[in-house]
Amino acid sequence: MSLINLLRKKSRKFLFTTPSHGQKFFIFNKFRNFYQKDISETDTHNPQEALLKAQERAAKIYGTQNTYFLTNGSTSGVIASVLACTNIGDKVLIWQNSHPCHENAVKLAGCEPVYYNLPINKNWGIPDKTLPEIIDIKGVKAVIVTSPTYEGIVSDIKALKDVCKKNNSYLIVDEAHGALYPFSERLPQSAVNIADFTIQSLHKTAGGLNPTALLHVNCNIDVSNALSMINTTSPSYPLLATIEANINFLNSQKGKKHINNLINYLEKIKQTAKNVEFGGDDITKLLIKKDGLSGYELSSILFDKYNIEDEKTNEISTMLLCGVGTSEKKLSHLKNALIKL
């Protein structure tokens, strides 16, 4: 039985269990359906049939040794990866300006953080990719790399993995913004089949609910104990079921067609809006700049005049995040706004 079917199953039992609302007492009535699917079946640390089978199916879809469902965001995946592959006192190499969870993971593991810096792409005002020579440091137990970056800059994970293998280090890739990569050859290559640990956020570009995510493992390390140290023993089954449904959609013909249509429209925008310059490696991150305007001025014009809110802006460029939930109506409005700039 899948997680989805498990929640569809009608219970005629008188429940004297958690959650105490018993799927019938709705404090917030607009979430009525969520309450009705909120069960207490098992915990993620000792998954029983439905969750275990769902994670095994996911591993087959992604081609990984193990894939774990996360309901506490990519943060929990990064922390669990570091806890699982290091010992107290080990050194872990992290980017100086990485997501806070990278440094927090190292601290929680009792390890010593070693920092590296990334060059700044002065044409766009954003951090550039992680090059192999930057992480070629001996004596570190693990290396955490962010790829893609927030702005959609993708590193050569294969080359980075070769360096880590040479130095006997584990490679942990924070691919939070690359959850669509395994499902389209028109997008950058995913790290899920290359790195030792890859973490993806389904809620960023793949249409998932906050804070659903995935931890992919491709080494002989059991992360179950690490996950049990940082996650609740009362996971949200509605959220777990949405993860299963999310993966099934992305892997389906309908889902892949949806992603393909999104890429087609984004390419159309790039071909049509000739008065704007586009950058980055990931087309779902529309990184743009306009001659004569700073990134902040461009952001303000889009917001004030065209009701378009961007994801991230710097002095030179602006980034608009797109994903499976970005409708053609929104993309058409954006295209027309860019043309009018």
VOGU-3710 file (C-alpha; in Angstrom, 3 decimals, decimal comma):
1> mslinllrkk> 0,000/0,000/0,000  1,336/3,452/-0,889  1,316/6,429/1,468  -1,333/8,052/-0,699  -3,662/5,037/-0,524  -2,993/4,703/3,188  -4,435/8,175/3,760  -7,379/7,500/1,448  -8,354/4,497/3,490  -11,426/5,203/5,621
11> srkflfttps> -11,047/4,330/9,284  -14,134/3,162/11,176  -12,231/2,780/14,413  -12,781/4,805/17,556  -9,364/6,407/17,811  -7,843/6,907/21,241  -4,509/7,870/19,720  -2,485/10,828/18,601  -3,294/13,104/16,933  -6,075/13,867/19,373
21> hgqkffifnk> -8,225/15,621/16,787  -9,030/12,141/15,463  -9,491/13,460/11,915  -12,872/14,924/12,956  -12,221/17,967/15,144  -11,096/20,900/12,999  -9,778/23,942/14,826  -9,004/25,605/11,493  -11,829/24,508/9,245  -10,135/25,555/5,996
31> frnfyqkdis> -7,583/22,801/6,670  -10,365/20,264/7,136  -8,947/17,858/4,541  -5,479/18,073/6,089  -6,865/17,134/9,496  -8,729/14,186/7,981  -5,468/12,784/6,583  -3,360/13,527/9,664  -2,705/10,095/11,153  -0,209/8,591/13,591
41> etdthnpqea> 0,955/5,487/11,762  4,672/5,222/12,516  7,752/7,393/12,748  10,302/8,062/10,046  13,123/6,543/12,110  11,654/3,056/11,931  9,522/3,186/8,772  6,869/0,531/8,399  5,506/-0,816/5,138  3,946/2,235/3,455
51> llkaqeraak> 6,776/4,696/4,124  9,502/2,104/3,620  8,086/1,041/0,252  7,585/4,656/-0,823  11,231/5,464/-0,086  12,399/2,308/-1,866  10,364/3,268/-4,950  11,865/6,748/-4,830  15,394/5,296/-4,716  14,630/3,289/-7,863
61> iygtqntyfl> 13,282/6,370/-9,621  16,393/8,415/-8,778  18,848/5,527/-9,158  20,282/5,973/-5,662  21,254/3,512/-2,950  18,763/5,148/-0,580  16,382/8,085/-0,720  14,800/9,468/2,450  11,685/11,650/2,756  12,230/14,800/4,821
71> tngstsgvia> 9,505/16,952/6,371  11,910/19,405/7,974  13,420/20,832/4,811  16,829/20,419/3,216  18,335/21,700/6,462  17,637/18,362/8,146  19,198/16,485/5,222  22,405/18,497/5,375  22,693/18,095/9,152  21,985/14,353/9,007
81> svlactnigd> 24,586/13,857/6,270  27,319/15,540/8,318  26,327/13,684/11,501  26,370/10,353/9,656  29,756/10,607/7,932  31,907/12,390/10,518  33,287/11,882/14,014  33,890/14,454/16,725  36,953/16,532/15,902  36,876/15,904/12,149
91> kvliwqnshp> 37,322/18,838/9,775  34,543/19,719/7,320  35,081/22,084/4,398  32,235/24,562/3,801  31,642/27,698/1,747  32,086/30,879/3,781  28,712/32,288/2,656  26,741/29,045/2,531  23,290/28,459/4,004  23,478/28,651/7,844
101> chenavklag> 22,600/24,952/8,137  26,024/24,006/6,735  27,922/25,602/9,610  25,270/24,489/12,097  25,647/20,895/10,902  29,393/21,015/11,496  28,919/22,477/14,982  26,254/19,917/15,929  28,571/17,101/14,818  31,351/18,431/17,040
111> cepvyynlpi> 33,526/18,981/13,991  35,819/21,826/12,993  34,659/24,016/10,097  37,213/24,902/7,437  36,069/27,644/5,079  36,557/28,281/1,389  35,561/31,316/-0,653  34,023/31,433/-4,105  35,002/33,987/-6,743  32,399/36,624/-7,528
121> nknwgipdkt> 31,176/36,954/-11,094  31,532/40,717/-11,477  29,320/40,804/-14,570  26,350/39,623/-12,533  27,287/40,362/-8,919  26,815/36,749/-7,836  29,002/33,911/-6,471  30,527/31,769/-9,211  30,745/27,973/-9,360  32,876/25,815/-7,067
131> lpeiidikgv> 36,006/24,760/-8,939  37,896/21,528/-8,101  41,049/23,385/-7,046  39,066/25,368/-4,461  38,116/22,256/-2,500  41,344/20,321/-3,078  42,304/20,297/0,601  43,656/17,248/2,378  42,670/16,280/5,896  38,966/17,110/5,699
141> kavivtspty> 36,413/14,369/6,301  33,641/15,953/4,245  33,074/18,779/1,775  29,751/20,595/1,437  29,064/22,247/-1,917  26,088/24,378/-2,970  25,066/23,541/-6,538  23,069/25,133/-7,998  23,613/28,389/-6,164  20,600/30,520/-5,375
151> egivsdikal> 21,064/32,263/-8,722  21,335/29,024/-10,700  25,103/28,612/-11,094  25,959/24,909/-11,391  29,293/23,279/-10,536  30,913/20,260/-12,196  29,943/17,683/-9,569  31,844/14,855/-11,268  35,093/16,839/-11,101  34,420/17,767/-7,469
161> kdvckknnsy> 33,710/14,138/-6,604  37,035/13,086/-8,163  38,867/15,538/-5,893  37,006/14,307/-2,816  37,729/10,690/-3,717  41,429/11,499/-4,071  41,432/13,144/-0,628  39,264/10,466/1,047  36,525/13,005/1,742  32,768/12,608/1,483
171> livdeahgal> 31,018/14,955/-0,948  27,748/16,477/0,289  25,883/18,504/-2,338  23,233/20,993/-1,289  21,071/20,755/-4,418  18,080/22,331/-2,719  17,294/24,416/-5,798  17,836/21,591/-8,309  14,989/19,168/-7,579  13,856/19,269/-11,232
181> ypfserlpqs> 17,262/18,266/-12,643  16,779/14,466/-12,593  13,643/14,767/-14,720  14,843/16,716/-17,758  17,922/16,421/-19,958  17,437/20,088/-20,815  18,367/21,055/-17,264  21,825/20,728/-15,652  23,019/17,317/-14,491  21,899/16,408/-10,996
191> avniadftiq> 24,308/15,321/-8,274  22,018/12,500/-7,061  23,984/9,769/-8,870  27,438/11,272/-8,276  27,804/12,754/-4,780  27,835/10,699/-1,586  24,931/12,749/-0,227  22,585/15,002/-2,213  19,845/17,067/-0,642  16,933/18,530/-2,623
201> slhktaggln> 14,057/20,798/-1,628  10,821/19,804/-3,324  9,196/23,051/-2,230  11,548/25,361/-4,113  11,093/24,592/-7,827  9,409/21,172/-7,865  5,975/22,212/-6,616  6,142/20,617/-3,159  4,747/21,941/0,093  6,976/23,714/2,598
211> ptallhvncn> 9,182/22,173/3,952  9,275/18,875/2,025  12,677/17,637/0,851  14,737/14,577/-0,055  18,043/13,123/1,089  19,748/10,882/-1,488  22,574/8,620/-0,320  25,086/6,928/-2,626  27,566/5,506/-0,154  27,573/2,703/2,398
221> idvsnalsmi> 26,547/4,879/5,319  23,296/4,470/7,225  21,837/7,900/7,952  18,835/6,557/9,897  20,417/7,173/13,305  21,459/10,676/12,312  17,952/11,481/11,085  16,493/10,136/14,327  18,664/12,553/16,314  17,278/15,676/14,653
231> nttspsypll> 13,769/14,818/13,439  10,487/14,366/15,232  9,102/10,909/15,991  5,671/12,272/14,984  6,034/13,067/11,274  3,239/14,593/9,242  1,738/11,855/7,113  -0,060/14,321/4,834  3,343/15,890/4,104  4,980/12,479/3,580
241> atieaninfl> 2,193/11,536/1,172  2,681/14,761/-0,791  6,368/13,860/-1,178  5,401/10,521/-2,700  2,827/12,186/-4,963  5,330/14,906/-5,908  7,950/12,366/-7,011  5,335/10,313/-8,900  4,238/13,453/-10,763  7,762/14,559/-11,672
251> nsqkgkkhin> 8,564/11,055/-12,942  5,345/10,694/-14,953  4,867/11,541/-18,633  2,528/14,337/-17,557  5,103/15,737/-15,155  7,985/15,588/-17,626  5,801/17,219/-20,273  4,931/19,943/-17,784  8,624/20,589/-17,094  9,369/20,569/-20,829
261> nlinylekik> 6,594/23,100/-21,500  7,971/25,326/-18,747  11,448/25,241/-20,298  9,989/25,952/-23,756  8,211/29,056/-22,481  11,264/30,271/-20,588  13,341/29,910/-23,755  10,669/31,870/-25,600  11,049/34,661/-23,069  14,817/34,690/-23,554
271> qtaknvefgg> 14,441/34,784/-27,334  11,767/37,505/-27,295  12,983/39,942/-24,641  16,047/41,102/-26,581  16,377/44,276/-24,510  17,279/42,258/-21,414  20,422/40,186/-20,836  20,050/36,706/-19,359  22,630/34,738/-17,356  23,100/31,629/-15,243
281> dditkllikk> 23,204/27,882/-15,974  19,651/27,004/-14,928  16,879/28,372/-17,114  14,337/28,019/-14,292  16,277/30,777/-12,509  15,729/33,765/-14,784  18,807/35,833/-13,963  18,426/39,175/-15,732  20,009/42,606/-16,016  19,222/45,733/-18,005
291> dglsgyelss> 21,643/48,333/-19,340  21,226/51,631/-17,541  19,538/50,092/-14,517  20,965/48,646/-11,322  19,569/45,344/-10,139  17,671/47,168/-7,405  16,193/49,678/-9,868  15,138/46,854/-12,170  13,546/45,046/-9,238  11,630/48,173/-8,192
301> ilfdkynied> 10,298/48,796/-11,707  9,094/45,210/-12,047  7,424/45,405/-8,638  5,909/48,892/-8,772  4,901/49,053/-12,431  4,175/45,432/-13,318  3,323/43,795/-9,959  6,187/41,300/-10,380  8,093/40,280/-7,265  11,537/38,781/-7,829
311> ektneistml> 13,262/36,173/-5,654  16,654/37,833/-5,163  18,386/41,023/-6,259  21,865/42,534/-6,054  23,477/45,731/-7,313  23,818/44,378/-10,869  21,152/41,731/-11,510  17,788/40,351/-10,496  16,668/36,707/-10,302  13,126/35,460/-10,849
321> lcgvgtsekk> 12,519/31,887/-9,659  10,303/29,633/-11,780  9,102/26,082/-11,212  6,347/23,602/-11,949  3,819/25,952/-10,345  4,715/28,876/-12,615  1,743/29,241/-14,950  1,828/30,349/-18,575  -0,302/33,331/-17,528  2,423/34,499/-15,132
331> lshlknalik> 5,154/33,832/-17,688  3,249/35,723/-20,376  2,853/38,698/-18,034  6,574/38,597/-17,259  7,504/38,374/-20,936  5,395/41,419/-21,805  6,827/43,373/-18,885  10,417/42,618/-19,906  9,720/43,622/-23,507  8,320/46,972/-22,327
341> l> 11,327/47,815/-20,166
//
